Amino acid sequence: MGEVYRARDTQLGRDVAIKVLPEAVASDPQRLARFDREARLLATLNHPHIATIHGVVVSGVVRAIVLELVDGPTLAERITRGRLPVREAVRLARQIADALDAAHAKGIIHRDLKPANIRITADGQVKVLDFGLAKALAPDVSDDDGSQAPTITAGTTREGLVLGTAAYMSPDQARGLPVDKRTDVWAFGCVLFEMLAGQRPFAGETRSDTIAAILEREPAWSRLPADVPAQIVRLIRRCLEKDAKRRLRDIGDVQSDLDDALITDTAEIGSRPIRARRTPPWIFWLPAALAVAAVVVWLSLRSGEPGRPPGGPAQPVARFADTLPDGLQLAPAPALALSPDGRRLAFVAIQNGTRSLYVRDLDDVAPRLLAGTRDADQPFFSLDSRWIGFFADGKLKKIAAAGGTPLILCDATTPRGGTWINDNEIVFAPSAASVLVRVPAAGGTPAPLTALNRQLNEASHRWPHVLPGGRAILYAAGPTVSAREWIEAHIVAQSLETGQRTEAAPHGTFPRFASTGHLLYVHSGIVYAQAFDAERLQVSGEAMPMPERVAQAGGINAGAFQWSTSSTGTMVHMPGFGREVQVVLVDRSGNEKMVLAPGSYYMPRLSADGGRIALAMTGASDSDVWIHDIVRGTTTRFTTGGRNLWPVWSPDGSRLAYASSREGSTNVYVRRSDGSGNEEQLTSSQYTYIPQSWSADGSRLVVTEVTPERLVHLALLSTTDRTITPFATGEGSTTTGIVSPDGQWMAYASNESARNEVYVRPYPGPGPTLQVSTAGGEEPLWARKGLELFFRRGEAVMAVELVDNRGRLSAGTAKLLFNGRYAPGGTRTGYDISADGRTFVFLKLLQPRENPAQLMLVLNWFDAVRQRVSAGR
């Protein structure tokens, strides 16, 4: 294949790999032309799990390709140390499948996928190498190493040419037949088998022996360990079908099965019967006859059964997963609602940029759009399953589940969930910082139902759910209104008759109730279940985690998740992943260097000298601020006890401000950064205060102030006399506030234009507003010197130069620095930059991306809840 060199690209300042082509290729016009066509096609691939081709270099008779340099062992080297644990193998396989899927979408077939062509980086990320190059670089080989040698047949026609490595060839590839993407599916099955078993599925002393085994024999399935889930074994079997017509056609099917394995309890999967991937009993994608027949049988068995009593016989649990119809994706806000009778699924989906409400009758084969529901949000069913409530255009509305004209019930500016409590009344949260209110289901004036408990640091009640009989409700109560993760929320159960309330769970959000007698709620993306007396509103026993991880509903809808249940025991959710992150230093070209091993970190901030990182580490019940010394590699606890978050250094690095809710409400504290002296409490309020940044002279802190009246806005907190002065930012909620290094300007993000954009105003004000971002922007951050401003737009990190012309500010064009999967900051900027402006600190997300087109349905899920809680596992 040629010689490969490690090299330095001096023009762009990066390390690369240079592969110098063999003379046989470089001097053959026909093969060279084919190589050039391949290289141009491969250059279109831009994927995190594919090693990038940077270009082709010609110097005299020497021709070479410039490749991304991937440090780390190959998968083949990793396997030599022994077979991989199931979850590690599945995680890596998911990334490999993702890379293949991206290539197949561009019409590129790898043809030589094998462990030696897969590298694993230091942070556990897969990089697939040499896409398509085997076809262009097919050398003659001997028969010495039959298990590894690439081969060609005697012929040179397309049908006669055999490309690839013998041990991973599909039967059609080994016969010299034309190949398509199914040959990569076969090789993928071989690789997955080898990761799990530590041995290849097909092997022989020579190449001919290996090919004979591929053509004539089955793999030794007994080599797969007993702990490999049955669904993974079935997946490998479907990849290794010798008949290409029966083999999996699309690597996307592989991706979905692997996603199922990642989000489902391994032991539980292994004990269940093997199921076919695309044969669920109701979901959107079956042939009509099968779907209708299966649903009719299922519904007839459950007809008239709103929910079995806790002591009823357990039913088998079945989990099914697939994707929404082409072109549809779940909306980022809470988008799923199962009807109480379990016969319908309502969901909000986006198609061609338009968000609307859809309904799927489970005895039908396709969802239907409900007309008049443009911009719908947060659907919920009436108790009789005939109506769907939803929010749109600042209103609470309802529409018949069968379709019709939506009816406006009342105002709801920034709603946070609703529930029917009887046939005639609805309870909902009208805004992000409000109590729950009740309103007639026919429309009218809302009336307050709950009251905020300031002793428990409550600034918001949301996500109500009625209990059986309509005499009590569950809801989430929390201290903030816009945090991406409501890590301080708790669950409240309240009687609608007496108003008496109890704390049902000290940590959690988005509650539900199972007819088996269990409270359900979400904490850190995991569904928990606990025995619950719905009459006495009391929990008992331990809260047990369920296997399901549910995706968080993004944006401003704090504490919301993509899941729903019916009273018949069915559950539907969008699969989610954990929030384990890695602290990384990133240069302006996007090159990363790991600083801390994976963990649960939040809000990193660099000291003025760039030598220390202050950040929060969270546990199940508390969190603390820690300081990591980059040079020494030591990490020291800075706070102790309670919920301590949001650290921010003073300009000279001598002090550290942070927020704590140890006394109930969230207030601002400050202490010397070396740990000496006592901490000083700067605010003592029933509301929530979050420190954002210091003024240039250290005399003030910019804080986010959260109140029911003004929602989220900025204020200036004096560090000397502790006075608080509002900072005017116009209409809308403001989530961050960063003072420029010269102390003259304030950068902030606001949703006043219906989406988050970055703005700059004079500090401390007043003065005109300059909109810096033009296509969306969040999390602004000033460089430590000058007037360069950074901000984020999705996964993009942008930079823009600002010019101060005698007090009038102007902005240049924002430029992309790099893209990266980094944790969002939520209420404040979630990253920082060094004093020299060359190095950022980010929290790198390690889990796979959640798929907004994927759903999972679990039948008889309440029985799984009962079994899990009873077993005490």
C-alpha positions in Angstrom: 0.0 0.0 0.0 3.0 2.3 0.1 5.0 4.0 2.9 3.4 6.2 5.6 5.1 9.1 7.3 4.2 11.2 10.2 4.6 14.8 9.1 4.0 18.4 10.1 1.8 20.7 8.0 3.7 23.9 8.6 1.1 26.0 6.7 -1.8 25.0 8.9 0.2 24.0 12.0 -1.0 20.4 12.4 0.4 16.9 12.4 -0.7 14.7 9.5 0.1 11.4 7.9 1.5 11.2 4.4 1.1 8.0 2.4 3.4 7.8 -0.6 1.9 5.7 -3.3 3.7 2.7 -4.8 5.4 3.3 -8.1 3.1 0.8 -9.7 0.2 3.1 -9.0 1.9 6.4 -9.5 3.2 5.5 -12.9 0.1 3.7 -14.3 -2.2 6.4 -16.0 -5.3 4.2 -15.8 -4.9 3.3 -12.1 -3.8 6.8 -11.3 -6.9 8.3 -12.9 -9.1 5.8 -10.9 -7.2 6.8 -7.7 -7.8 10.5 -8.4 -11.5 9.9 -8.8 -11.6 7.9 -5.6 -9.6 10.6 -3.7 -12.0 13.4 -4.8 -15.0 11.3 -3.7 -13.4 10.5 -0.4 -12.6 14.1 0.2 -16.4 14.7 0.5 -16.5 12.6 3.7 -16.6 14.7 6.8 -17.4 12.5 9.8 -16.0 12.3 13.4 -15.4 8.5 13.0 -13.7 8.6 9.6 -10.1 9.5 9.2 -10.2 12.5 6.8 -8.3 12.8 3.6 -6.8 16.3 3.5 -5.5 16.2 -0.1 -3.3 14.8 -2.8 0.3 16.0 -3.2 2.3 15.7 -6.4 6.1 16.3 -6.4 7.8 15.2 -9.6 7.2 11.4 -10.0 6.2 11.1 -6.4 2.4 11.1 -5.6 1.1 11.0 -2.1 -2.1 11.5 -0.2 -2.3 13.6 3.0 -4.4 12.1 5.7 -5.6 13.0 9.2 -3.1 11.6 11.7 -4.9 9.3 14.1 -3.0 8.5 17.3 -3.9 5.4 19.2 -3.9 1.6 18.8 -5.7 -0.3 16.1 -8.7 -2.4 17.0 -6.6 -5.4 16.0 -4.0 -4.5 18.6 -6.7 -4.0 21.2 -8.1 -7.5 20.4 -4.8 -9.1 20.9 -5.1 -8.3 24.6 -8.3 -10.3 24.8 -11.9 -10.0 23.9 -13.7 -6.7 24.6 -16.4 -6.4 27.3 -19.9 -6.5 25.7 -20.7 -2.8 26.3 -17.3 -1.6 25.1 -17.7 -3.7 22.0 -21.2 -2.4 21.3 -20.1 1.2 21.9 -17.2 0.9 19.4 -19.4 -1.0 16.9 -21.9 1.8 17.0 -19.3 4.3 16.0 -18.0 2.0 13.2 -21.6 1.6 11.9 -22.1 5.3 12.1 -19.0 5.8 9.9 -20.1 3.2 7.4 -23.6 4.7 7.2 -22.1 8.2 6.4 -19.9 6.6 3.6 -22.7 4.6 2.1 -24.9 7.7 2.0 -22.2 9.1 -0.4 -22.0 5.9 -2.4 -18.7 4.9 -1.0 -18.1 1.2 -0.1 -15.1 0.5 2.1 -14.4 -3.1 0.7 -11.6 -3.7 3.2 -13.1 -3.1 6.7 -11.1 -5.0 9.3 -9.7 -4.3 12.8 -6.4 -3.3 11.4 -8.1 -0.4 9.5 -9.8 0.9 12.7 -8.0 3.0 15.2 -9.1 3.9 18.8 -8.1 7.3 20.0 -7.1 8.1 23.6 -10.6 9.3 24.4 -12.2 6.0 23.2 -13.3 7.3 19.8 -13.2 5.2 16.7 -11.5 6.3 13.5 -12.1 4.2 10.4 -9.2 4.3 7.9 -8.6 3.7 4.2 -12.1 4.1 2.8 -12.3 2.9 -0.8 -8.5 2.8 -1.2 -8.3 -1.0 -1.6 -10.2 -0.6 -4.9 -7.7 1.9 -6.2 -4.5 0.3 -4.8 -4.9 -3.4 -5.4 -1.5 -5.0 -5.5 -0.6 -8.6 -6.4 0.1 -10.7 -3.3 1.3 -14.2 -2.5 -0.5 -16.9 -0.6 1.7 -16.6 2.5 -0.6 -15.1 5.0 -4.1 -16.3 4.2 -5.9 -14.6 7.0 -4.7 -11.1 6.4 -3.5 -10.7 2.8 -5.4 -8.5 0.4 -6.0 -10.4 -2.9 -7.0 -10.2 -6.5 -8.1 -12.8 -8.9 -6.4 -13.6 -12.2 -8.9 -11.5 -14.1 -8.9 -7.7 -14.3 -12.5 -7.1 -15.2 -14.9 -5.6 -12.6 -16.5 -9.0 -12.1 -13.2 -10.8 -11.7 -11.5 -8.4 -9.4 -11.3 -9.4 -5.8 -10.4 -6.6 -3.3 -10.2 -6.9 0.4 -8.7 -9.0 3.2 -9.6 -12.7 3.0 -10.8 -13.1 6.6 -13.4 -10.3 6.3 -14.6 -10.9 2.7 -18.2 -11.5 2.0 -19.0 -14.6 -0.1 -19.9 -12.4 -3.0 -16.7 -10.5 -2.7 -14.6 -13.7 -2.5 -16.2 -15.0 -5.7 -15.2 -11.8 -7.5 -18.8 -10.7 -8.1 -19.9 -7.0 -8.1 -20.2 -5.8 -4.6 -22.4 -3.2 -2.9 -22.8 -1.9 0.6 -23.9 -5.3 1.9 -20.2 -6.5 1.6 -19.4 -3.8 4.3 -22.3 -5.2 6.4 -20.7 -8.6 6.2 -17.3 -7.3 7.2 -18.9 -5.4 10.0 -20.4 -8.6 11.3 -17.0 -10.2 11.2 -15.4 -7.3 13.2 -18.2 -7.3 15.8 -17.8 -11.1 16.2 -14.1 -10.8 16.7 -14.4 -8.0 19.3 -16.8 -10.1 21.3 -15.1 -13.5 20.9 -11.5 -12.5 20.6 -11.3 -14.7 17.5 -12.2 -14.3 13.8 -15.4 -16.0 12.7 -13.6 -17.4 9.6 -9.9 -18.4 9.6 -7.6 -20.8 7.7 -3.9 -21.5 7.3 -3.8 -19.9 3.9 -5.9 -17.4 2.0 -7.6 -20.2 0.0 -8.5 -22.1 3.2 -10.0 -18.9 4.7 -12.1 -18.2 1.5 -13.2 -21.8 1.5 -14.5 -21.4 5.1 -16.3 -18.2 4.2 -18.0 -19.9 1.2 -18.8 -23.3 2.8 -18.9 -23.1 6.6 -20.8 -21.3 9.4 -18.9 -19.4 12.1 -18.3 -21.2 15.3 -21.1 -19.5 17.2 -20.0 -21.3 20.4 -17.0 -19.0 20.5 -19.3 -16.1 21.5 -19.3 -15.8 25.3 -22.5 -16.5 27.2 -22.9 -12.8 28.3 -23.4 -11.6 24.7 -27.1 -10.5 24.5 -29.3 -12.7 22.3 -30.2 -9.6 20.1 -26.5 -9.0 19.4 -26.0 -12.6 18.4 -29.0 -12.3 16.1 -27.6 -9.1 14.6 -24.3 -10.8 13.8 -26.2 -13.7 12.2 -28.1 -11.3 10.0 -24.8 -9.6 9.0 -23.2 -12.9 8.1 -25.9 -14.3 5.9 -24.0 -15.9 3.0 -26.8 -15.0 0.6 -26.5 -11.3 0.0 -30.3 -11.1 -0.7 -31.0 -12.3 2.9 -28.3 -10.2 4.5 -29.0 -6.9 6.2 -29.2 -4.3 3.4 -28.6 -1.2 5.4 -26.1 -0.4 8.1 -28.7 1.9 9.6 -30.5 -1.3 10.8 -27.3 -2.3 12.6 -27.2 1.2 14.2 -30.6 0.9 15.7 -30.0 -2.6 17.1 -26.8 -1.4 18.7 -28.6 1.6 20.1 -31.1 -0.8 21.7 -28.2 -2.7 23.3 -26.6 0.4 24.6 -29.7 1.7 26.4 -31.1 -1.6 27.7 -30.0 -3.7 30.6 -27.6 -6.3 29.2 -28.6 -9.2 31.5 -32.3 -8.6 30.9 -31.8 -8.6 27.1 -29.9 -11.9 27.3 -32.8 -13.5 29.1 -35.4 -12.5 26.6 -36.4 -14.3 23.4 -34.7 -13.1 20.3 -36.8 -10.6 18.4 -36.6 -9.4 14.8 -35.4 -5.9 14.4 -38.2 -4.5 12.2 -41.2 -6.5 13.4 -42.8 -4.4 16.3 -46.6 -4.9 16.7 -47.6 -1.3 16.1 -44.9 1.2 15.2 -45.0 3.2 12.0 -43.0 1.1 9.7 -44.7 -2.3 9.2 -46.7 -3.6 6.2 -50.3 -2.6 6.9 -51.7 -6.2 7.2 -49.1 -7.2 9.9 -49.4 -4.0 11.8 -53.2 -4.0 11.9 -53.4 -7.7 12.8 -50.9 -7.5 15.6 -52.5 -4.4 17.1 -56.0 -5.7 17.0 -54.9 -8.9 18.8 -53.0 -6.8 21.4 -55.8 -4.3 22.0 -58.5 -7.0 22.2 -56.5 -8.7 25.0 -56.2 -5.4 26.9 -59.7 -4.0 26.1 -61.4 -2.7 29.2 -58.2 -3.1 31.2 -57.2 0.4 32.3 -54.5 -0.9 34.6 -53.9 -4.1 36.6 -53.9 -3.9 40.4 -50.5 -4.2 42.0 -51.1 -7.9 42.8 -52.2 -8.9 39.3 -50.4 -11.4 37.2 -47.3 -10.1 35.5 -47.3 -9.9 31.7 -44.2 -10.4 29.5 -42.4 -7.2 28.8 -41.5 -6.5 25.1 -39.3 -3.6 23.8 -39.5 -2.4 20.3 -37.5 0.4 18.5 -37.5 2.0 15.2 -37.4 5.4 13.5 -40.1 7.9 12.6 -41.2 8.1 9.0 -38.7 9.8 6.6 -38.5 13.6 7.1 -39.9 13.6 10.6 -38.0 14.3 13.8 -39.3 14.8 17.3 -39.4 18.5 18.4 -36.8 19.3 21.1 -39.4 20.3 23.7 -41.5 17.5 25.4 -43.0 15.9 22.4 -44.6 12.5 23.3 -48.0 11.7 24.8 -49.6 8.3 25.0 -53.4 8.3 25.5 -54.5 6.8 28.8 -56.2 3.9 27.0 -53.0 3.1 25.3 -54.6 3.3 21.8 -53.0 6.5 20.5 -49.7 8.2 20.4 -49.6 12.0 20.0 -46.3 13.5 19.1 -44.9 16.9 18.0 -42.5 16.5 15.0 -40.6 18.8 12.7 -40.8 18.4 9.0 -39.1 20.8 6.6 -38.7 23.3 9.4 -42.3 23.3 10.5 -43.4 21.9 13.9 -46.8 20.3 14.1 -48.9 17.8 16.1 -49.3 14.3 14.8 -51.4 11.4 16.0 -50.8 7.7 15.5 -53.8 5.4 16.0 -52.2 2.2 16.9 -54.5 0.1 14.7 -53.4 2.2 11.7 -50.2 2.1 9.7 -49.2 5.8 9.5 -49.4 9.0 11.6 -51.7 11.7 10.5 -51.1 15.5 10.8 -53.6 17.4 12.9 -54.4 20.5 10.9 -54.2 23.9 12.6 -51.4 22.8 15.1 -48.5 24.6 13.6 -45.8 25.4 16.3 -47.5 23.0 18.8 -45.7 22.0 21.9 -46.0 19.7 25.0 -49.1 17.6 24.1 -51.2 15.8 26.8 -54.4 13.7 26.6 -57.7 14.1 28.4 -58.6 11.3 30.7 -61.1 9.8 28.2 -58.4 9.9 25.5 -60.7 11.9 23.2 -58.9 15.3 23.4 -55.3 16.5 23.2 -54.1 19.6 25.0 -51.1 21.5 23.7 -49.5 24.9 23.7 -48.9 27.2 20.7 -48.8 30.9 20.0 -48.6 31.8 23.7 -51.9 29.9 24.3 -53.2 26.7 25.8 -55.3 24.9 23.2 -57.1 21.6 22.7 -58.1 19.6 19.7 -60.1 16.4 19.2 -57.8 13.4 18.8 -59.8 12.5 15.7 -59.0 15.9 14.2 -60.9 19.1 13.9 -60.5 22.8 14.7 -58.2 23.7 17.7 -59.9 25.6 20.5 -58.1 28.3 22.5 -58.6 28.0 26.2 -56.4 30.7 27.8 -53.0 32.4 27.8 -49.8 30.4 28.4 -46.7 32.5 27.7 -43.8 30.1 28.4 -45.6 26.9 29.5 -44.2 23.9 31.3 -46.6 21.1 30.9 -50.3 20.3 31.6 -52.7 17.5 32.7 -56.4 16.9 32.7 -57.5 16.4 36.3 -61.1 15.5 35.4 -63.4 15.9 32.4 -63.9 19.6 33.0 -60.6 21.0 34.3 -57.0 21.3 33.3 -54.0 22.0 35.5 -50.9 23.5 33.8 -47.8 25.7 34.3 -48.3 29.0 32.4 -44.7 30.1 32.6 -41.2 29.0 33.4 -41.3 30.8 36.8 -44.8 30.3 38.2 -47.1 28.1 40.3 -49.5 25.7 38.7 -52.9 27.0 37.7 -56.3 25.4 37.0 -58.6 26.4 34.2 -61.9 25.0 32.8 -61.4 22.6 30.0 -63.9 24.7 28.0 -61.7 27.8 28.5 -61.7 30.6 31.0 -59.5 32.5 33.5 -56.8 30.4 35.2 -56.7 30.3 39.0 -53.6 29.5 41.1 -53.5 26.0 42.5 -50.1 25.7 44.2 -47.8 28.0 46.2 -44.0 28.2 46.0 -42.2 26.9 49.1 -39.3 29.4 49.5 -37.8 27.3 52.3 -37.3 24.6 49.7 -35.8 27.0 47.2 -38.8 26.7 44.9 -39.0 29.2 42.0 -41.1 27.1 39.6 -43.7 24.4 39.6 -44.1 22.4 36.4 -44.8 19.1 34.6 -48.0 18.2 36.5 -49.5 14.7 36.3 -52.9 13.7 37.8 -53.2 10.7 40.1 -56.0 8.2 39.7 -59.4 9.5 40.8 -58.4 13.1 40.1 -58.0 13.9 43.8 -54.3 14.7 43.8 -51.4 15.6 41.4 -47.7 15.1 41.1 -45.4 17.8 39.9 -41.8 18.9 39.8 -40.6 21.9 41.9 -37.2 23.5 41.3 -35.1 26.6 42.0 -34.2 27.6 38.5 -36.2 28.3 35.3 -33.7 27.7 32.5 -31.0 25.3 33.6 -30.5 22.5 31.0 -30.5 19.9 33.7 -32.8 20.5 36.7 -30.4 18.9 39.1 -31.9 20.5 42.1 -35.6 19.7 41.5 -37.8 17.5 43.7 -41.1 15.8 43.2 -44.2 17.0 45.1 -47.5 15.2 45.6 -50.4 17.5 46.5 -54.0 16.9 47.4 -56.5 18.8 45.2 -59.1 18.6 47.9 -57.1 19.9 51.0 -54.0 21.5 49.4 -51.8 19.3 51.6 -48.5 18.5 49.9 -45.7 16.1 50.6 -42.2 15.7 49.1 -42.4 12.4 47.2 -38.8 12.4 46.0 -35.9 14.7 47.1 -34.4 14.7 43.6 -36.2 14.3 40.3 -38.4 15.8 37.7 -41.1 14.9 35.1 -43.2 12.6 37.4 -45.6 9.9 36.3 -47.7 7.3 38.2 -47.9 3.5 37.4 -51.1 1.7 38.1 -49.1 -1.0 39.8 -48.7 1.5 42.7 -45.4 3.2 41.8 -44.1 6.7 41.6 -42.0 7.3 38.4 -39.7 10.2 37.8 -36.4 11.1 36.0 -33.1 12.0 37.5 -30.0 12.6 35.4 -31.7 10.9 32.4 -32.5 7.7 34.3 -36.1 6.7 35.1 -36.6 5.8 38.8 -39.5 3.8 40.3 -40.6 3.7 44.0 -43.5 2.2 45.8 -46.2 4.9 46.3 -49.5 5.1 48.1 -51.7 7.3 45.9 -54.3 7.7 48.7 -51.9 8.7 51.5 -49.4 10.4 49.0 -46.5 8.6 50.6 -43.6 6.7 49.2 -42.0 3.6 50.8 -38.9 1.4 50.2 -36.0 2.3 47.9 -36.2 4.2 44.6 -34.9 1.8 41.9 -33.4 2.8 38.5 -35.0 1.2 35.5 -32.9 0.1 32.5 -34.3 2.9 30.3 -32.4 6.1 29.8 -34.6 8.8 28.3 -33.6 11.8 26.3 -33.7 15.2 27.8 -36.1 17.7 26.1 -33.7 20.5 25.2 -33.6 24.2 25.2 -35.4 26.2 27.8 -37.7 23.4 28.9 -35.7 22.6 32.0 -36.5 19.3 33.7 -38.4 17.8 30.8 -37.8 14.5 29.1 -39.0 12.7 26.0 -41.2 10.0 27.5 -44.8 9.1 28.3 -46.9 6.3 29.8 -50.4 5.1 29.5 -52.6 3.7 32.3 -52.5 0.3 30.5 -48.8 0.0 31.3 -47.2 1.0 28.0 -44.3 3.3 27.9 -42.8 5.2 24.9 -39.6 7.2 25.0 -36.8 8.6 22.9 -33.6 6.8 24.0 -31.1 9.0 25.8 -27.6 8.6 27.1 -25.6 9.6 30.2 -23.9 12.9 30.7 -20.3 11.7 31.3 -17.9 14.4 30.0 -14.2 14.9 29.7 -12.4 18.1 30.5 -10.3 19.0 27.4 -8.1 21.9 26.4 -8.8 22.9 22.8 -6.7 25.2 20.5 -8.2 27.5 18.0 -8.0 24.8 15.3 -10.0 22.4 17.3 -7.2 20.1 18.4 -7.9 18.6 21.9 -5.9 17.6 24.9 -7.5 15.7 27.7 -7.1 17.2 31.2 -9.3 15.1 33.4 -10.6 11.6 33.0 -14.3 11.2 32.3 -16.7 12.3 35.1 -19.7 14.4 36.0 -18.4 17.9 35.6 -20.0 21.3 35.1 -19.0 24.9 34.3 -15.2 24.9 33.9 -13.4 28.2 34.4 -9.7 29.0 33.8 -7.8 31.1 36.3 -6.1 34.3 35.1 -2.7 32.7 34.8 -4.2 29.7 32.9 -2.8 27.2 35.4 -5.9 26.2 37.3 -9.5 25.1 36.3 -12.4 25.7 38.7 -15.3 23.4 38.0 -18.3 21.7 39.7 -18.4 18.0 40.3 -21.9 16.5 40.9 -23.1 13.4 42.7 -26.5 11.9 43.3 -27.4 14.2 46.2 -24.9 17.1 46.2 -22.2 18.9 44.3 -19.1 20.9 45.1 -16.6 23.2 43.5 -13.1 21.8 42.9 -9.9 23.3 41.6 -7.7 21.4 39.3 -4.0 22.3 38.9 -3.1 21.7 35.3 0.6 21.5 35.8 0.7 19.4 38.9 -2.3 17.2 37.9 -3.9 17.6 41.3 -7.6 18.2 42.0 -8.6 19.8 45.4 -12.1 20.3 46.9 -12.9 23.9 47.4 -16.4 23.7 48.9 -18.0 21.1 51.2 -21.6 20.1 51.6 -24.9 21.1 49.9 -25.3 22.1 46.3 -22.4 24.3 45.2 -22.2 25.2 41.6 -21.2 27.9 39.0 -17.7 29.0 40.0 -16.1 32.1 38.5 -12.6 33.5 39.1 -12.0 37.2 40.0 -9.9 39.0 37.4 -6.7 38.7 39.4 -7.4 35.1 40.4 -7.4 35.8 44.1 -11.1 35.1 44.7 -13.7 32.6 43.6 -17.4 33.3 43.5 -19.9 30.5 43.3 -23.6 29.7 44.1 -24.9 27.4 46.8 -28.4 26.3 47.8 -27.3 24.8 51.1 -29.7 27.3 52.9 -32.7 26.6 50.7 -32.7 29.2 47.9 -29.7 29.7 45.7 -27.4 32.5 46.7 -23.9 33.9 45.8 -20.8 33.3 47.9 -17.2 34.3 47.5 -14.0 33.1 49.1 -10.2 33.4 48.6 -9.1 31.0 45.9 -6.3 29.6 48.0 -8.9 28.3 50.5 -7.8 30.6 53.3 -10.2 32.7 55.3 -14.0 32.4 55.6 -16.4 32.5 52.8 -18.6 35.5 52.4 -22.3 35.3 51.5 -23.1 38.1 49.1 -26.9 37.6 48.6 -29.6 36.4 51.0 -32.7 36.1 49.0 -35.7 33.8 48.5 -35.0 34.0 44.8 -32.2 32.4 42.7 -28.9 34.2 41.9 -26.2 32.7 39.7 -22.8 34.4 39.2 -21.8 34.9 35.6 -18.7 37.1 35.5 -16.7 39.8 37.4 -16.3 43.4 36.4 -12.8 44.3 35.2 -12.0 46.0 38.5 -13.5 43.2 40.6 -16.0 45.5 42.4 -19.1 43.9 40.9 -20.4 40.5 39.9 -22.7 40.0 37.0 -25.4 37.7 38.2 -28.5 36.0 36.7 -31.5 36.9 38.8 -34.5 34.6 38.7 -37.9 35.9 39.9 -41.5 34.9 39.1 -42.1 38.5 37.9 -39.2 39.0 35.6 -38.2 35.5 34.8 -34.4 35.4 33.9 -32.5 38.7 33.7 -29.1 40.2 34.5 -28.2 42.2 37.5 -25.0 43.8 39.0 -24.1 42.7 42.5 -21.7 44.9 44.4 -19.0 42.9 46.2 -18.6 45.6 48.8 -22.0 46.9 49.9 -24.0 43.9 48.4 -26.5 46.1 46.6 -28.1 44.7 43.5 -28.8 46.8 40.4 -30.8 45.5 37.4 -29.0 45.6 34.1 -31.3 46.5 31.2 -31.2 44.0 28.3 -34.6 44.6 26.7 -37.4 42.1 26.4 -36.9 38.4 26.7 -35.0 36.1 29.0 -31.2 36.7 29.3 -29.1 33.6 30.2 -25.5 34.9 30.3 -23.7 38.2 31.0 -19.9 38.7 30.4 -18.1 42.0 30.9 -15.4 42.9 28.4 -11.7 43.0 29.6 -11.6 46.8 29.3 -14.7 47.0 31.5 -16.7 49.0 28.8 -19.1 46.4 27.4 -21.5 43.6 28.4 -22.1 40.7 26.1 -25.1 38.5 26.7 -27.5 36.1 25.1 -31.2 36.8 24.9 -34.3 35.3 23.2 -36.0 38.6 22.6 -36.0 38.0 18.8 -37.8 34.6 19.3 -34.4 32.7 19.2 -31.2 33.1 21.2 -28.9 35.7 19.8 -25.8 37.4 21.2 -25.9 41.1 21.9 -23.5 43.7 23.3 -24.5 46.8 25.3 -22.4 49.4 27.2 -21.4 48.5 30.7 -22.8 49.4 33.2 -25.3 51.1 30.9 -27.4 52.6 29.6 -26.7 52.6 25.8 -27.6 51.2 22.4 -27.7 47.5 21.7 -25.6 45.8 19.1 -26.7 42.4 17.8 -23.5 40.4 17.1 -24.8 37.0 15.9 -27.2 36.9 13.0 -28.2 33.2 12.6 -28.5 32.2 16.3 -26.0 32.4 19.1 -25.5 31.5 22.7 -22.8 31.5 25.4 -20.8 34.6 24.6 -17.2 34.9 25.9 -14.8 37.8 25.6 -11.1 37.1 24.8 -9.0 38.2 27.8 -7.4 41.0 25.7 -8.9 43.2 23.1 -12.5 43.1 21.8 -12.6 39.6 20.2 -15.9 37.9 21.1 -16.6 34.1 21.0 -20.0 32.5 21.0 -21.5 29.1 20.2 -24.1 28.2 17.5 -25.0 24.6 18.1 -21.7 22.6 17.8 -19.9 25.5 16.1 -17.6 27.8 18.0 -17.6 31.2 16.4 -15.3 34.3 16.7 -16.0 37.9 15.7 -13.9 41.0 16.0 -15.5 44.2 17.4 -14.3 47.7 16.9 -14.8 50.6 19.4 -15.0 53.8 17.5 -15.3 56.5 20.2 -17.9 54.7 22.1 -19.8 53.3 19.1 -19.3 49.6 18.7 -19.4 47.7 15.4 -19.0 44.0 14.6 -17.2 42.2 11.8 -18.4 39.0 10.3 -18.4 36.0 12.6 -16.0 33.2 11.6 -16.1 29.6 12.4 -13.2 28.4 14.5 -14.1 24.7 14.9 -16.9 22.3 15.6 -17.1 20.0 18.6 -19.5 18.0 20.7 -19.2 20.0 23.9 -21.6 20.2 26.8 -23.9 23.3 26.7 -23.7 25.8 29.5 -27.4 26.3 30.1 -27.8 29.4 32.3 -24.3 30.6 31.6 -21.3 30.2 29.3 -20.1 26.6 29.6 -16.5 27.1 28.5 -13.6 29.5 29.1 -10.4 30.8 27.3 -6.8 31.3 28.4 -5.2 34.8 28.9 -3.3 34.5 25.6 -6.5 33.7 23.6 -5.0 30.5 22.2 -6.6 27.7 24.4 -10.2 27.0 25.4 -11.4 24.7 28.1 -14.5 22.6 27.2 -16.5 19.7 28.6 -16.4 17.1 25.8 -19.5 14.9 25.5 -18.5 11.3 25.3 -21.9 9.6 24.7 -23.4 9.0 21.2 -25.7 11.6 19.8 -29.4 11.1 20.6 -31.5 10.4 17.6 -34.6 12.6 17.4 -36.1 10.3 14.8 -35.9 7.2 17.0 -38.5 5.9 19.5 -38.7 2.9 21.7 -42.0 1.4 22.8 -42.2 -0.9 25.9 -45.3 -3.0 26.3 -46.3 -4.1 29.8 -43.6 -1.8 31.2 -45.5 -1.4 34.5 -44.9 -5.1 35.1 -41.2 -4.5 34.6 -41.4 -1.7 37.1 -43.1 -3.9 39.7 -40.6 -6.7 39.2 -37.6 -4.3 39.4 -38.8 -2.6 42.6 -39.9 -5.9 44.2 -36.5 -7.5 43.5 -34.7 -4.5 45.0 -32.1 -4.6 42.3 
